[in-house]
Amino acid sequence: MNGEQKITSSHRERLAVVYLRQSSMAQVREHTESTTRQYGLAGEATRLGWAPGDVQVIDTDLGISGRFGVAREGFRDLVSLVCRGEAGAIFGIEISRLARSNADVGRLIEFARITDTLLIDSDGVYDPADVNDRMLLGLKGTMGEVELHVMAGRLQAAKRAAAARGELRTPLPVGYVHDAGEVVIDPDAEVQAAIADVFAGFAATGSAYGVVAVFAGRRFPLRAYGGAWAGQLRWGHLTHARVVGVLKNPAYAGAYVHGRYGSRRSVDEDGTVRTMMFERPRAEWPVLIKDHHEGYITWAGYLANEAKLAANRTNTGARPPREGCALCQGIITCGSCGKPMRANYHTGQRPAYECSSRADRLTTPTCRSVAAATVDAAVAAALLDALTPGQVALALSAADQVTDRHQRVSRAAELAVERARYEADRAERSFHQVEPENRLVASTLEARWESRLAALAEAEQSLEAARDLLPPLPSRAELEKLAADLPALWHAPTTSSKDRKRLLRTLVADVTLLPEPDPGKARIGIRWHTGATDELTVARAIHPGTAKRSPSRAVEMIRDLGPVTPTAELAEKLNAAGLTTGHGRPFDVKAVQWIRHAYKIPAPAPYGSGEISVTEAARRLGCSTGVIYYWIDAAQLDARRGPGNRLCLSWNDRIEAACRHRIDRSGHLTPTRQARHR
């Protein structure tokens, strides 16, 4: 291998790092030879003098793109090893292809130069401290980037040309298949019926959730693309997201569309570059070919469905102001099914966390909603409790250790700056010591001084770059002040909900609502960013209507005495026991009657032995109740007022016989007798 003489014992005393990368899992599956060659670099490191135990393979980035801004854990670990001075050499199939971005590769090469780390690939050994090697690496990286740009440009131009003709073959949504280059409806009748029923269900219900309800207990097809199930038809539950995806897909209206989605990049505050997908407005679609193939609906039907979906998302009425803000929104999940929980605002705009599976009718028996205030209060209390003086002391100690670690990481760069500053100062002293008349010597020393100053500036830039990799740490005084003021800061009225959320997320990684058989309690799991976990059990908030119910002691008393005690007497006993209703008022007959009705507590029998009701007496005699009331008013029947102000008649065979005799003698009550007297 070219340049093996550059490898010294100092390099072999440190790690030989073998970095593996392939852009996609498809390449990992299909290009196995490349993967094998990369793993084989560990043997090459051993051949060049490293002990097998000192060879470290980083392969966590297999299947992850090397584009700029893509989070690559393996590449971060590689840079960290280099900055700490633990890596003696980096092995790769082609060093210039460690990343797709020259900025990433250039930064790694600069760190390797500062820490005296070699770069080794199949072409030879490169020493970043050697200007020729560094220039060669930069040239190869630039050529590789240009090559990729040209290749990508040609591929994209060919794709756009094929798409403009409607001939670019792309994955089809379920319900369509390719047949001899044409897009045709899936010949599977069950698939056709399922797709058609989605549109029919939306026309009938007017909402995507209504379609989900229509498909309750019914399967929906899915065509798998990639992986072990590539090309196969799979069946599963129809979710709300899939319904919306079907309704908004113009392919079902027989249209061919290319460029419906685009991507844009953004930079976070910490410098992380993120790529996000977005949907272009229909007027900005690069390619739209109507009547390209047979559709399940017409283009007019597609536009109508799109407008109806947009109308469903628009809130036509003004919402009242929300009383609370769900602090844990976005980081809380349901432990029963593993789905995220979202905040829904109910009566009074009070938030509650509900499992997202509910909308798709996939909830488990233990998936429950919970008032957001219950979870937020418990998590906030745990957050504030974690910042006790003892915990703060541990945090300050950990901060000191992190500070020391940061200092060790940048020590190599600091030493390089010190050496460059010494060389610059020495060159400056030499220049000032020469006689001004000796211009030949003075010009040489001046040039040397300028070169040393340039080297110093370069070393200082490298030091700044090394420090930029490490997050800034607050001072010990700032940490102590923050810990002392945090409870007051949290509860201050000037602290917004957004600030509380931001503060919560600095320490809490996620929150899980764990299954709890007791419906009156909630079990909450908290996972901190440190990896530690806590579990809390709290009482659920009581609904305002439930909170105004009569005390359980009063209900139990009515349950015990109610079947044998009249209602009025029972109200007196409740008041004598010092009990009140849920509204804080004394008990009366109506309050006791309501509790009897709500809890199905029977009242005592109102009639004693030898007593019947007015209705029963009228039934036995075959007359109206008015006759009975008349006899009571005329003192011809004995009656008393019983429980509930009911009339209780004394009754026996003698009284019944007397009543019948009275009826027989009455011409008014016995019309046949009145006719005989005439």
C-alpha positions as CSV (number, residue, x, y, z in Angstrom):
1,M,0.0,0.0,0.0
2,N,1.3,3.5,-0.9
3,G,2.5,5.5,2.1
4,E,2.8,2.7,4.7
5,Q,5.9,4.5,6.0
6,K,3.6,7.3,7.3
7,I,2.2,4.8,9.9
8,T,4.2,5.2,13.2
9,S,4.0,3.5,16.6
10,S,2.1,6.5,17.9
11,H,-0.7,5.7,15.4
12,R,-0.6,2.0,16.3
13,E,-1.0,2.7,20.0
14,R,-4.4,4.2,19.3
15,L,-7.5,2.7,17.7
16,A,-7.8,1.8,14.0
17,V,-11.4,2.8,13.2
18,V,-13.1,1.1,10.3
19,Y,-16.1,3.1,9.1
20,L,-18.8,1.4,7.0
21,R,-21.5,3.2,5.0
22,Q,-24.0,2.4,2.4
23,S,-26.8,4.8,1.3
24,S,-29.8,2.6,1.6
25,M,-31.0,-0.8,3.0
26,A,-31.5,-1.9,-0.6
27,Q,-27.8,-1.5,-1.3
28,V,-27.1,-3.4,1.9
29,R,-29.3,-6.3,0.7
30,E,-28.3,-6.3,-2.9
31,H,-24.7,-5.1,-2.9
32,T,-23.3,-7.6,-0.5
33,E,-19.8,-7.5,-2.0
34,S,-19.4,-3.9,-1.0
35,T,-20.4,-4.7,2.5
36,T,-17.9,-7.6,2.6
37,R,-15.1,-5.4,1.3
38,Q,-15.7,-2.8,4.0
39,Y,-15.7,-5.4,6.8
40,G,-12.5,-6.8,5.3
41,L,-10.7,-3.5,6.1
42,A,-10.4,-4.7,9.7
43,G,-8.1,-7.4,8.4
44,E,-6.1,-4.8,6.5
45,A,-5.7,-2.8,9.7
46,T,-4.3,-5.9,11.4
47,R,-1.9,-6.4,8.5
48,L,-0.6,-2.9,8.9
49,G,0.3,-3.5,12.5
50,W,-2.7,-2.8,14.7
51,A,-3.6,-5.4,17.3
52,P,-7.0,-7.1,16.7
53,G,-8.3,-5.7,19.9
54,D,-7.5,-2.1,18.8
55,V,-9.5,-2.3,15.6
56,Q,-13.0,-0.8,16.1
57,V,-15.7,-1.3,13.4
58,I,-18.5,1.4,13.2
59,D,-21.3,0.0,11.1
60,T,-24.3,1.7,12.5
61,D,-24.6,3.9,9.3
62,L,-25.2,0.9,7.0
63,G,-28.4,1.8,5.1
64,I,-28.3,5.5,6.0
65,S,-27.7,8.2,3.3
66,G,-24.6,10.3,3.6
67,R,-26.3,13.5,2.4
68,F,-25.6,16.7,4.3
69,G,-27.8,17.1,7.3
70,V,-28.9,13.5,7.7
71,A,-28.4,12.4,11.3
72,R,-25.8,9.6,11.3
73,E,-24.9,8.3,14.7
74,G,-21.9,6.3,13.4
75,F,-20.4,9.4,11.7
76,R,-20.9,11.4,15.0
77,D,-19.1,8.6,16.9
78,L,-16.3,8.7,14.4
79,V,-15.8,12.4,14.7
80,S,-15.9,12.1,18.5
81,L,-13.2,9.5,18.5
82,V,-11.0,11.7,16.3
83,C,-11.6,14.8,18.4
84,R,-10.7,13.0,21.6
85,G,-7.4,11.8,20.1
86,E,-8.4,8.1,20.5
87,A,-8.2,7.3,16.8
88,G,-4.8,6.6,15.1
89,A,-6.2,5.9,11.7
90,I,-9.6,5.8,9.8
91,F,-10.1,3.1,7.3
92,G,-12.6,3.3,4.4
93,I,-13.1,2.0,0.9
94,E,-12.8,5.5,-0.4
95,I,-12.1,8.3,2.1
96,S,-13.6,11.0,0.0
97,R,-16.9,9.1,0.1
98,L,-17.2,9.1,3.9
99,A,-20.1,11.5,3.3
100,R,-21.9,13.0,0.4
101,S,-21.1,16.5,1.6
102,N,-17.6,17.9,1.2
103,A,-18.3,20.1,4.2
104,D,-18.6,17.0,6.4
105,V,-15.5,15.3,5.0
106,G,-13.5,18.5,5.1
107,R,-14.4,19.0,8.8
108,L,-13.3,15.4,9.6
109,I,-10.0,15.9,7.7
110,E,-9.3,19.1,9.6
111,F,-9.9,17.4,13.0
112,A,-7.7,14.5,11.9
113,R,-4.9,17.0,11.0
114,I,-5.1,18.5,14.5
115,T,-5.1,15.2,16.3
116,D,-2.5,13.4,14.0
117,T,-5.0,10.9,12.7
118,L,-4.2,9.1,9.4
119,L,-6.8,8.4,6.7
120,I,-6.4,5.1,4.8
121,D,-8.3,3.7,1.8
122,S,-7.5,1.4,-1.1
123,D,-5.3,4.1,-2.8
124,G,-3.0,4.5,0.1
125,V,-2.3,6.3,3.4
126,Y,-3.0,10.0,3.8
127,D,-1.6,12.3,6.4
128,P,-3.9,15.3,6.8
129,A,-0.9,17.2,8.3
130,D,0.9,16.9,4.9
131,V,-0.3,19.7,2.6
132,N,0.0,17.5,-0.5
133,D,-2.1,14.7,1.0
134,R,-4.7,17.2,2.2
135,M,-4.8,18.8,-1.3
136,L,-5.2,15.4,-2.9
137,L,-8.1,14.5,-0.6
138,G,-9.8,17.8,-1.3
139,L,-9.4,17.3,-5.0
140,K,-10.8,13.8,-5.0
141,G,-13.7,15.0,-2.8
142,T,-14.5,17.8,-5.2
143,M,-14.4,15.5,-8.2
144,G,-16.6,13.0,-6.5
145,E,-19.2,15.7,-5.6
146,V,-19.2,17.0,-9.2
147,E,-19.6,13.5,-10.5
148,L,-22.6,12.9,-8.3
149,H,-24.1,16.2,-9.3
150,V,-23.8,15.4,-13.0
151,M,-25.2,11.9,-12.6
152,A,-28.1,13.1,-10.5
153,G,-28.8,15.9,-13.0
154,R,-29.0,13.4,-15.9
155,L,-31.2,11.0,-14.0
156,Q,-33.6,13.8,-12.9
157,A,-33.8,15.1,-16.5
158,A,-34.6,11.7,-17.8
159,K,-37.3,11.2,-15.1
160,R,-38.9,14.5,-15.9
161,A,-39.0,13.8,-19.6
162,A,-40.6,10.4,-19.0
163,A,-43.0,11.9,-16.5
164,A,-44.1,14.6,-19.0
165,R,-45.2,11.8,-21.3
166,G,-46.9,9.9,-18.5
167,E,-44.5,7.0,-18.9
168,L,-42.4,7.2,-15.7
169,R,-43.2,4.0,-13.8
170,T,-43.8,4.7,-10.2
171,P,-45.4,2.7,-7.4
172,L,-49.1,2.5,-7.8
173,P,-51.7,2.9,-5.0
174,V,-53.6,-0.2,-4.0
175,G,-56.3,-0.9,-6.5
176,Y,-54.1,-0.5,-9.5
177,V,-51.4,-2.6,-11.1
178,H,-49.1,-2.4,-14.1
179,D,-50.0,-4.5,-17.1
180,A,-47.8,-4.4,-20.2
181,G,-46.7,-0.8,-19.4
182,E,-50.3,0.3,-18.8
183,V,-52.0,1.3,-15.6
184,V,-55.1,-0.8,-15.1
185,I,-57.5,-1.5,-12.2
186,D,-56.5,-4.5,-10.0
187,P,-58.3,-7.6,-11.3
188,D,-59.0,-8.7,-7.7
189,A,-62.7,-8.2,-7.2
190,E,-62.3,-7.9,-3.4
191,V,-59.8,-5.1,-3.8
192,Q,-62.0,-3.3,-6.3
193,A,-65.0,-3.5,-3.9
194,A,-62.9,-2.2,-1.0
195,I,-61.7,0.9,-2.9
196,A,-65.2,1.6,-4.3
197,D,-66.7,1.3,-0.9
198,V,-64.3,3.9,0.5
199,F,-65.7,6.5,-2.0
200,A,-69.2,5.3,-1.4
201,G,-68.8,5.5,2.3
202,F,-67.4,9.0,2.1
203,A,-70.3,10.1,-0.1
204,A,-72.8,8.7,2.4
205,T,-71.2,9.9,5.7
206,G,-69.3,13.0,4.5
207,S,-66.3,12.3,6.7
208,A,-63.2,10.1,6.8
209,Y,-64.0,9.0,10.3
210,G,-67.4,7.9,9.0
211,V,-65.7,5.7,6.5
212,V,-63.6,4.1,9.3
213,A,-66.8,3.3,11.1
214,V,-68.3,1.8,7.9
215,F,-65.2,-0.5,7.7
216,A,-65.4,-1.6,11.3
217,G,-64.7,-5.3,11.4
218,R,-63.8,-5.4,7.7
219,R,-60.3,-5.7,6.1
220,F,-58.7,-3.2,3.7
221,P,-56.0,-4.1,1.2
222,L,-52.4,-2.7,1.1
223,R,-49.8,-3.3,-1.6
224,A,-46.4,-3.7,-0.1
225,Y,-43.4,-2.0,-1.8
226,G,-39.9,-3.1,-0.7
227,G,-38.9,-5.5,2.0
228,A,-39.7,-9.1,2.3
229,W,-43.4,-8.5,1.2
230,A,-42.5,-6.5,-1.9
231,G,-45.3,-6.7,-4.5
232,Q,-47.6,-8.8,-2.3
233,L,-51.1,-7.8,-1.3
234,R,-51.6,-7.4,2.5
235,W,-54.8,-6.9,4.4
236,G,-55.4,-5.0,7.6
237,H,-57.5,-2.3,9.4
238,L,-58.5,0.8,7.6
239,T,-57.3,3.8,9.5
240,H,-58.3,7.5,9.2
241,A,-54.9,8.4,7.6
242,R,-55.4,5.8,4.9
243,V,-58.9,7.0,4.2
244,V,-57.6,10.5,3.7
245,G,-54.8,9.2,1.5
246,V,-57.2,7.4,-0.8
247,L,-59.6,10.3,-1.0
248,K,-56.8,12.8,-1.8
249,N,-54.9,10.6,-4.3
250,P,-55.7,11.9,-7.9
251,A,-54.7,8.5,-9.3
252,Y,-58.1,7.2,-8.3
253,A,-59.7,9.8,-10.6
254,G,-57.7,8.5,-13.6
255,A,-55.1,11.2,-13.4
256,Y,-51.3,10.8,-13.8
257,V,-49.4,13.2,-11.5
258,H,-45.7,13.8,-11.0
259,G,-44.1,16.3,-8.6
260,R,-47.1,16.4,-6.2
261,Y,-44.7,16.4,-3.2
262,G,-41.5,18.4,-2.8
263,S,-38.8,18.7,-0.1
264,R,-37.2,21.6,1.7
265,R,-34.4,22.0,4.2
266,S,-34.4,23.8,7.4
267,V,-31.7,24.5,10.0
268,D,-32.4,24.0,13.7
269,E,-31.0,26.3,16.4
270,D,-28.3,23.6,17.1
271,G,-27.2,23.6,13.5
272,T,-28.9,20.3,12.6
273,V,-30.2,20.3,9.0
274,R,-33.6,18.7,8.5
275,T,-35.3,17.7,5.3
276,M,-39.1,17.9,5.3
277,M,-41.6,16.8,2.7
278,F,-44.5,19.1,1.7
279,E,-47.4,18.9,-0.7
280,R,-47.6,21.4,-3.5
281,P,-50.8,23.1,-4.4
282,R,-52.5,21.6,-7.4
283,A,-51.7,24.6,-9.6
284,E,-48.0,23.9,-9.0
285,W,-47.9,20.2,-10.0
286,P,-45.2,19.9,-12.7
287,V,-47.1,17.1,-14.5
288,L,-50.9,16.5,-14.5
289,I,-52.4,14.3,-17.2
290,K,-56.1,13.7,-16.8
291,D,-57.9,10.6,-18.2
292,H,-54.5,8.8,-18.2
293,H,-56.1,5.6,-17.1
294,E,-59.5,4.2,-15.9
295,G,-60.5,5.8,-12.6
296,Y,-62.7,4.7,-9.7
297,I,-64.3,8.2,-9.6
298,T,-64.4,11.2,-12.0
299,W,-62.1,14.2,-11.9
300,A,-65.1,16.3,-10.8
301,G,-65.7,13.8,-8.0
302,Y,-62.1,14.0,-6.9
303,L,-62.4,17.8,-6.7
304,A,-65.6,17.6,-4.7
305,N,-64.1,15.1,-2.2
306,E,-61.0,17.4,-1.8
307,A,-63.3,20.4,-1.1
308,K,-65.3,18.4,1.4
309,L,-62.2,17.3,3.3
310,A,-61.0,20.9,3.4
311,A,-64.4,22.0,4.7
312,N,-64.2,19.3,7.4
313,R,-60.9,20.6,8.6
314,T,-62.1,24.2,8.7
315,N,-63.8,25.3,12.0
316,T,-66.8,27.4,11.0
317,G,-67.5,28.5,14.5
318,A,-65.4,30.5,16.8
319,R,-63.8,28.4,19.6
320,P,-64.1,29.7,23.1
321,P,-60.7,30.3,24.8
322,R,-58.9,27.2,26.0
323,E,-58.6,27.0,29.8
324,G,-55.5,24.9,29.8
325,C,-52.5,23.9,27.7
326,A,-51.4,20.2,27.4
327,L,-47.7,20.4,28.5
328,C,-47.0,16.8,27.6
329,Q,-48.5,17.0,24.1
330,G,-46.2,15.4,21.6
331,I,-44.2,13.3,24.1
332,I,-47.0,11.2,25.7
333,T,-47.9,7.7,24.5
334,C,-50.5,5.1,25.5
335,G,-48.8,2.2,27.2
336,S,-51.6,-0.2,26.4
337,C,-51.2,0.0,22.6
338,G,-48.0,2.0,22.1
339,K,-49.8,4.7,20.0
340,P,-49.3,8.4,20.7
341,M,-51.9,10.3,22.7
342,R,-53.2,13.6,21.5
343,A,-54.9,16.5,23.3
344,N,-58.6,17.0,22.7
345,Y,-60.4,20.0,24.1
346,H,-63.9,19.2,25.5
347,T,-66.5,21.2,27.3
348,G,-65.0,24.4,28.6
349,Q,-62.0,23.8,26.4
350,R,-60.3,21.8,29.1
351,P,-57.7,19.4,27.4
352,A,-57.7,15.7,27.8
353,Y,-55.1,13.1,26.5
354,E,-56.8,10.5,24.3
355,C,-55.3,7.6,22.5
356,S,-55.0,8.2,18.8
357,S,-56.2,4.6,18.2
358,R,-59.7,5.7,19.2
359,A,-60.3,7.5,15.9
360,D,-59.4,4.3,14.0
361,R,-61.3,2.0,16.4
362,L,-58.2,0.1,17.3
363,T,-58.2,0.8,21.0
364,T,-57.5,-1.9,23.6
365,P,-59.7,-2.5,26.7
366,T,-57.2,-0.5,28.8
367,C,-56.9,2.5,26.4
368,R,-58.4,5.3,28.5
369,S,-58.4,9.1,28.2
370,V,-57.2,11.2,31.1
371,A,-57.5,14.8,32.0
372,A,-54.4,16.6,30.8
373,A,-54.2,18.6,34.1
374,T,-53.8,15.3,36.0
375,V,-50.8,14.2,33.9
376,D,-49.2,17.6,33.6
377,A,-49.4,18.3,37.3
378,A,-47.8,15.0,38.2
379,V,-45.0,15.4,35.6
380,A,-44.3,19.0,36.6
381,A,-44.2,18.0,40.3
382,A,-41.7,15.2,39.4
383,L,-39.6,17.7,37.4
384,L,-39.5,20.2,40.3
385,D,-38.8,17.5,42.9
386,A,-35.9,16.3,40.8
387,L,-34.2,19.6,41.3
388,T,-33.8,19.2,45.1
389,P,-30.5,20.5,46.7
390,G,-29.1,17.0,46.6
391,Q,-29.9,16.4,43.0
392,V,-28.6,19.9,42.1
393,A,-25.3,19.0,43.8
394,L,-25.1,15.8,41.7
395,A,-25.9,17.9,38.6
396,L,-23.2,20.4,39.5
397,S,-20.7,17.6,40.0
398,A,-21.7,16.1,36.6
399,A,-21.4,19.5,35.0
400,D,-17.9,19.7,36.4
401,Q,-17.1,16.3,34.9
402,V,-18.5,17.3,31.5
403,T,-16.5,20.5,31.6
404,D,-13.4,18.5,32.3
405,R,-14.2,16.2,29.4
406,H,-14.8,19.1,27.1
407,Q,-11.5,20.5,28.0
408,R,-9.7,17.2,27.3
409,V,-11.4,17.0,23.9
410,S,-10.2,20.4,22.8
411,R,-6.8,20.0,24.5
412,A,-5.1,18.9,21.3
413,A,-6.4,22.0,19.4
414,E,-5.4,24.3,22.3
415,L,-1.8,22.9,22.2
416,A,-1.7,23.5,18.5
417,V,-2.7,27.1,19.0
418,E,-0.1,27.6,21.8
419,R,2.6,26.2,19.5
420,A,1.5,28.4,16.6
421,R,1.4,31.5,18.9
422,Y,4.9,30.7,20.1
423,E,6.2,30.4,16.6
424,A,4.5,33.6,15.6
425,D,6.0,35.5,18.6
426,R,9.4,34.1,17.8
427,A,9.2,35.2,14.2
428,E,8.1,38.7,15.4
429,R,11.0,39.0,17.8
430,S,13.4,38.0,15.0
431,F,12.0,40.5,12.6
432,H,12.3,43.4,15.2
433,Q,15.9,42.5,16.0
434,V,17.2,42.8,12.5
435,E,18.6,46.2,11.4
436,P,16.1,48.0,9.1
437,E,18.9,48.8,6.6
438,N,19.4,45.1,6.0
439,R,16.5,44.8,3.7
440,L,17.3,41.4,2.3
441,V,17.2,39.8,5.8
442,A,14.3,41.9,6.9
443,S,12.1,40.9,4.0
444,T,12.8,37.2,4.6
445,L,12.0,37.5,8.3
446,E,8.9,39.6,7.5
447,A,7.6,36.8,5.2
448,R,8.4,34.2,7.8
449,W,6.4,36.3,10.4
450,E,3.4,36.6,8.1
451,S,3.4,32.8,7.4
452,R,3.5,32.2,11.2
453,L,0.6,34.6,11.8
454,A,-1.3,32.7,9.0
455,A,-0.6,29.4,10.8
456,L,-1.8,30.9,14.1
457,A,-5.0,32.1,12.5
458,E,-5.6,28.7,11.0
459,A,-4.9,27.0,14.4
460,E,-7.3,29.3,16.1
461,Q,-10.0,28.6,13.6
462,S,-9.5,24.8,14.1
463,L,-9.9,25.3,17.9
464,E,-13.1,27.2,17.3
465,A,-14.4,24.5,15.1
466,A,-13.5,21.9,17.7
467,R,-15.4,23.9,20.4
468,D,-18.4,24.3,18.1
469,L,-18.9,20.6,18.1
470,L,-19.5,20.7,21.9
471,P,-22.7,22.3,23.3
472,P,-22.1,25.3,25.5
473,L,-22.3,24.5,29.2
474,P,-23.8,26.9,31.7
475,S,-21.6,28.1,34.5
476,R,-21.9,26.7,38.0
477,A,-23.4,30.0,39.3
478,E,-26.0,29.9,36.5
479,L,-27.0,26.3,37.4
480,E,-27.3,27.2,41.1
481,K,-29.4,30.3,40.3
482,L,-31.6,28.3,38.0
483,A,-32.2,25.6,40.5
484,A,-33.1,28.1,43.2
485,D,-35.5,30.1,41.0
486,L,-37.0,27.2,39.0
487,P,-40.1,26.6,41.2
488,A,-40.9,30.3,41.3
489,L,-40.2,30.6,37.6
490,W,-42.4,27.7,36.8
491,H,-45.4,29.0,38.7
492,A,-44.9,32.7,37.7
493,P,-47.9,34.1,35.8
494,T,-45.5,35.7,33.4
495,T,-44.2,32.2,32.3
496,S,-46.0,31.1,29.2
497,S,-47.1,27.6,28.5
498,K,-44.7,27.5,25.6
499,D,-41.8,28.2,28.0
500,R,-43.0,25.6,30.4
501,K,-43.1,23.0,27.6
502,R,-39.6,24.0,26.5
503,L,-38.3,23.7,30.1
504,L,-40.1,20.3,30.5
505,R,-38.5,18.9,27.4
506,T,-35.0,19.8,28.4
507,L,-35.2,17.0,31.1
508,V,-38.1,14.7,30.2
509,A,-37.6,12.5,27.1
510,D,-41.2,11.1,27.0
511,V,-44.2,10.2,29.1
512,T,-46.2,7.0,29.0
513,L,-49.7,6.4,30.4
514,L,-49.4,2.9,31.7
515,P,-52.3,0.4,32.0
516,E,-54.1,0.8,35.4
517,P,-57.0,-1.5,36.4
518,D,-58.4,1.0,38.9
519,P,-60.5,3.5,36.8
520,G,-60.1,6.1,39.6
521,K,-56.3,6.2,39.2
522,A,-53.7,6.9,36.5
523,R,-50.3,5.3,36.3
524,I,-47.7,7.5,34.6
525,G,-44.2,6.5,33.4
526,I,-41.5,9.2,33.0
527,R,-38.3,8.6,31.0
528,W,-35.7,11.3,31.5
529,H,-33.0,12.3,29.0
530,T,-30.4,10.7,31.3
531,G,-32.0,7.3,30.7
532,A,-33.5,7.1,34.2
533,T,-37.2,6.2,34.6
534,D,-39.8,7.0,37.2
535,E,-43.3,5.7,37.7
536,L,-46.1,7.7,39.4
537,T,-49.7,6.7,40.5
538,V,-52.1,9.6,40.9
539,A,-55.8,10.0,41.4
540,R,-57.8,11.0,38.3
541,A,-59.6,14.3,38.3
542,I,-63.2,14.1,39.4
543,H,-65.8,15.3,36.9
544,P,-67.7,18.5,38.2
545,G,-71.0,16.6,38.1
546,T,-69.5,13.7,40.0
547,A,-68.0,16.0,42.5
548,K,-71.5,17.4,43.4
549,R,-73.0,14.0,44.1
550,S,-74.3,13.2,47.5
551,P,-71.7,12.0,49.9
552,S,-71.2,8.2,49.9
553,R,-72.0,8.1,53.6
554,A,-75.5,9.5,53.0
555,V,-76.1,7.1,50.1
556,E,-75.0,4.1,52.3
557,M,-77.4,5.3,55.0
558,I,-80.3,5.5,52.6
559,R,-79.4,2.1,51.1
560,D,-79.5,0.5,54.6
561,L,-82.6,2.3,56.1
562,G,-84.5,3.1,52.9
563,P,-86.4,-0.2,52.4
564,V,-87.9,0.0,56.0
565,T,-87.9,3.8,56.7
566,P,-90.4,6.3,55.2
567,T,-88.8,9.0,53.0
568,A,-89.7,12.0,55.3
569,E,-88.4,10.2,58.4
570,L,-85.2,9.2,56.5
571,A,-84.6,12.9,55.6
572,E,-84.8,13.8,59.3
573,K,-82.3,11.1,60.2
574,L,-79.9,12.3,57.6
575,N,-80.1,15.9,58.8
576,A,-79.7,14.7,62.4
577,A,-76.5,12.9,61.4
578,G,-75.1,16.3,60.1
579,L,-75.1,15.1,56.4
580,T,-75.9,17.4,53.5
581,T,-76.5,17.0,49.8
582,G,-73.7,17.4,47.2
583,H,-74.7,21.0,46.8
584,G,-74.3,21.5,50.6
585,R,-78.0,21.8,51.4
586,P,-80.1,19.9,54.0
587,F,-81.9,16.8,52.9
588,D,-85.6,17.0,52.2
589,V,-88.2,14.5,50.8
590,K,-87.3,15.3,47.1
591,A,-83.5,14.9,47.7
592,V,-84.1,11.4,49.3
593,Q,-86.5,10.4,46.5
594,W,-83.9,11.4,43.9
595,I,-81.3,9.2,45.6
596,R,-83.8,6.3,45.8
597,H,-84.4,6.7,42.0
598,A,-80.7,7.1,41.1
599,Y,-79.5,4.1,43.1
600,K,-82.7,2.0,42.8
601,I,-83.3,1.9,46.5
602,P,-86.9,0.7,47.2
603,A,-89.2,2.6,49.6
604,P,-91.0,0.8,52.5
605,A,-94.4,-0.7,51.8
606,P,-96.9,2.2,52.4
607,Y,-99.8,-0.1,53.5
608,G,-100.0,-1.9,56.8
609,S,-101.8,-5.1,57.5
610,G,-105.5,-4.8,56.6
611,E,-104.9,-1.7,54.4
612,I,-105.2,-1.2,50.6
613,S,-105.0,1.8,48.3
614,V,-107.8,3.8,46.8
615,T,-107.0,2.3,43.3
616,E,-107.2,-1.2,44.7
617,A,-110.5,-0.6,46.4
618,A,-112.0,0.8,43.2
619,R,-110.7,-2.2,41.2
620,R,-112.2,-4.7,43.6
621,L,-115.6,-2.9,43.7
622,G,-115.7,-2.2,40.0
623,C,-116.3,1.5,40.4
624,S,-114.3,4.7,39.9
625,T,-111.8,6.1,42.3
626,G,-114.0,9.2,42.7
627,V,-116.6,7.1,44.5
628,I,-114.0,6.0,47.0
629,Y,-112.9,9.5,47.6
630,Y,-116.5,10.6,48.1
631,W,-117.1,7.9,50.7
632,I,-113.9,8.9,52.5
633,D,-115.0,12.6,52.6
634,A,-118.4,11.5,53.8
635,A,-116.8,9.4,56.6
636,Q,-118.2,6.2,55.2
637,L,-114.7,4.7,54.8
638,D,-111.8,5.0,57.3
639,A,-108.5,6.2,55.7
640,R,-105.1,7.5,56.9
641,R,-102.2,9.4,55.3
642,G,-99.3,7.0,54.8
643,P,-95.7,7.5,53.5
644,G,-95.6,9.8,50.5
645,N,-98.9,11.3,51.5
646,R,-100.7,8.3,50.2
647,L,-104.2,7.3,51.4
648,C,-104.4,3.9,53.2
649,L,-107.9,2.4,53.5
650,S,-108.8,0.0,56.3
651,W,-110.2,-3.1,54.5
652,N,-111.7,-6.4,55.3
653,D,-114.5,-8.7,54.1
654,R,-117.1,-6.9,56.3
655,I,-116.2,-3.4,54.9
656,E,-116.1,-4.8,51.3
657,A,-119.6,-6.3,51.8
658,A,-120.9,-3.0,53.1
659,C,-119.5,-1.1,50.1
660,R,-121.1,-3.6,47.7
661,H,-124.5,-3.2,49.4
662,R,-124.2,0.5,49.2
663,I,-123.5,0.3,45.5
664,D,-126.4,-2.1,44.9
665,R,-128.8,0.4,46.6
666,S,-127.5,3.4,44.7
667,G,-129.5,4.1,41.5
668,H,-126.7,6.4,40.3
669,L,-124.1,3.6,40.7
670,T,-126.4,0.8,39.5
671,P,-128.4,2.0,36.4
672,T,-130.5,-1.2,36.2
673,R,-131.9,-0.6,39.7
674,Q,-132.8,3.0,38.7
675,A,-134.7,1.7,35.6
676,R,-136.8,-0.7,37.8
677,H,-137.9,2.1,40.1
678,R,-139.2,4.0,37.1
